[in-house]
């Protein structure tokens, strides 16, 4: 039985065993645990296998263009900063086409939660290498092996201003649920990078592979030290070991909190054109 309720007799077209099933189920569970109704949360979906959730998650939502889920999420947050905003994306979608948006959203500490289905491959387009694919990875786009080194999303997020940086593994449902809930309630940019095996097109980063490579951060670990956080993040690159849990957390004002025009009311409450006019004057 699918963890998704049927929608007009249909269910998502994810492959059997795909980690997307677990992520989709825990996103619903986390929103329910936070008592967020469909009309009290905004979700922006990227293009790719992760975006298949768009038809099966009841919320105010937009299916954005490839790589553009984050700017859509930011735009909604600026329009109504009182509402939780979530972007559900894939690693190719977010770290590839959308890499520039990811970087600058970190710098601005925009108060959005970005949940990444990280399967280290472009699954929807049948298995091309992605930014997080390991060096030497053979695919349709790299038949002789990938030349580049994989992008390290945790190290990038920590070093460029993210204030909640975490990682989970698709086979550990309770942990993903807890991390998503904490990410949504965090004030500032939150990343939940979910290691999610693609059972059809990625025969390298499998469940067996991750079972032997992931490790839980110790209960004594304090995620407020940026240097320690970077050391754990860099284990992914240096040792090919993947930390699970909240790797880094800090406090600084979110982007919308730095705009005096949004101090008392949202743009939505004030009226679209009046609020946008004052926002623009602030930057001119």
N, C-alpha and C positions, 0 to 999 in steps of 0.2 A: 504494500500500500504506500502510495506517495505521501510524504510529509506535508504536501500541499493539498488544500481543499480543491476539489475539481472545479473548473471554471467552464460552464457549458459543456461538461463532459470531457474537457481537455486537461492535460497535465503538461508541465514543462518537457521539452524535448531533450533534456540532458541525458547523456549515456548512463546506463546502469553502473553504479559504483562511483560515479563522478562526485567529487567533493562539493560541487555546487548544491547538491541536495541538502547536505548538512548545513551549509551556510544559509540557504534559503529558509530552512526550518528555524534556525536559531535567530535570524533577524526578526521573524514574526514573533518568536517567543520573547525576545528582548523587548520589543515594542509593547507587547502585552504586559510584561512584568513591570514596565515603567508606567503603565496605565495610560498609554498614548493612544487615543482614538484615531481612526483614519483621517479625520478632519483636523487633527492637531499636530501633524508631522508632515514635512515635505521631503520627498525622496527624488533624487536625480539619478537616472540610470545611464550608464555608458553603453557603448555598442560592443557586442561580443556575447559569449555564452552567459556571462553574469547578467547581461541585460534581459535575458529571458524571464527574469523575476518580475519585470515590469507588468506583465499581464496577470500576475498571480499574487501581488501584494497590494492591498487596498489602502491607498493613501493619496494625498495630493502629490502628483508625480509628473515628471517629464522624462521621456526617452530622448536623451540628448544626442547630438552628433558624435561621431567617433572622436574620443579624446576631449570632449567638451562638457562632460558631466560636472566638473568642478566649477567652471565659471557660471554655469546655470545655477548651481547650488549657492554660490556666492551672491549672485544677483537676487535670489529669493531671500537670502539671509538679510541683505541690506534693505529689502522691501519690508520684511516683517521679522525683525531680529528677536522677537519674543517666541518664535516657533522653532523647535528643533529641526535641523536640516541634516540630511544624510545623503551621501553620494555612494552608490554601489557600482563598482567598476572592476575591470579586469586589469591584469598587470600590463598587457600590451596597450590597452586603452588608456590607462592612467600614466604609466611610466614611459610609454613610447609616444604615441600621438599627442597625449595630454601632458607630457613631461614639463613643458614650460608653465602650464597652469598649476601643476602640482608644486613646482618650485616656488612660484610667487604667492600661492596660497599659504605656504609655510611661512614665508617672510612676513606676510601680513597678519599671521595668526588669526585667520578668519575662523569664526566659531561654527565650523562644520565638522561632521564625522565622515571620514572616508574609509569605506570598507572595501578592501582589495581582494578579489579572487585571484590569488597568485599561483598559477599553474605552470609558469615558466615556458609558455608556448602560446601561439595564436590558435586557439582551439576551434573557433567558429569557422575560420577560413582554412581549416584542415591541416594544421600542424606546422606552420612556419615558425622560425625561431623568434623569440621575444626578447625584450631588454633584460629579463632576469634568467634567460637560458644560460646554462653553464658553458664555459669555454670548451670548444670541441664538439658541441651539440650538433648532431646530424639531423637535418630536416629537409623539407622540400625546397626551402630557400637557402639552405647551407648544406648541400649534399656532401661536401668535403670536410665539414666541420666548421663550427662558428669560430671566427677569428677574435672577436671582441671578448673582453671579460664581462661577467654579469654585473648589472647595476645592483647596488646594495641599497634598497629602499629605506632600511632602518637608519643607516649611517647618514644618508642624505637628509632624511627628515629631522634627525637629531641636530645635525650641524647647521641646518638652514632655518631653524626657528620653530619647528613643531613643538607643541607643549604637552602632547600626549602621544607617545609612540609605543605601539604594542604589536605583538605577533602571536598568532594562534596557529593551530594545526587542525585541519578539517575533521580528523577522526576523534577530536576531543571536544565534544559538543558542549559540556558544561562550562569549559574554560572560554570558548568563543562567546557564549551567551553573557558571561560575566564581563568580559572585556568590552563587548559592544555596549552594554548598559553603562559601564563606567565612562566609556568614550563619549556617549551621548550626553551624559550629565556633566562632563568636563567643560569648562569655559575656555574656548580656544580651539586651535586646530588639533583634531584627533585622527590618528591613523591606526587602523586595525588591519594589518597585513596577514591574510590567512593563507597559509601554505596548503594548496589544494591540488592534489594529484589529478592530472588529466589521464584517464585510463585508456584513452584511444590513441592519442598522438604523442604522448610523452612517456617513453619507456625508460627514461633515466630517473626522473624525479617521481618515483613510485611511492606507494604506501610503505613498502619494505625499506626503501631508501630513507624516507623521513623517520620511520620508526627507529632507525639506527643512528640518526643524525640530530634529532631534536633533543633539547634538554630544558627542564623547567628552571627558571631563576629561583634561587634558594629563598626560603621564607624570610631570611634575615636581610635580603637584598633591599637596599633603599634606592629607588629610581630617580632621586633628585640630583645625583652627581653626574654631570654631563660626561666627564672623562670615563668614569666606570661604564656608563651607558654605551659610549662609543666603543669601548673594548669588547663588550658583549656583542654589539652590532657587527664589529669587524671580524668576529669569529666566523661569521657566514662566509667572508671572503678568504680569510687566512687559513682557518681550520676546517671549513665546510661543516660547521656545526651551527645549529639554528636555535637561538634562545626563544623561549615561550613565556609570555606574560607581559607586564608593563615594563618596558625596557627603560623608558625615560618619561618623566612627568615634571612639569614646572608651571609656575604661574606668572603670567604677564597679561596686560590688557588685550582683549580681543579687538579686532579691527573696528567693529562697529562701536565699541566702547570709547574709541578715540575720536569719534565724530560728535561734536556738541549738538548737531542738528537732530541727533537721535536720542537725546537725553531723556525726553519726556514721552514722546510718542514715536510710533513706527511711521515709516513713509506711508504705509497702507492706511493708517489711522488719520494722517494729516491730509491725505489727498495726493495722488501720484505726482502731479506736475509741480505743485508748491514744494514738496520735499526734495524732488530731484533737482530743482533749480537751486536750492540752497546748498545741496551737496556739491554741485558743480562749482558754485561760487567759492567754496572752501578750497578747491584745487586750482583755480585760475589765478 
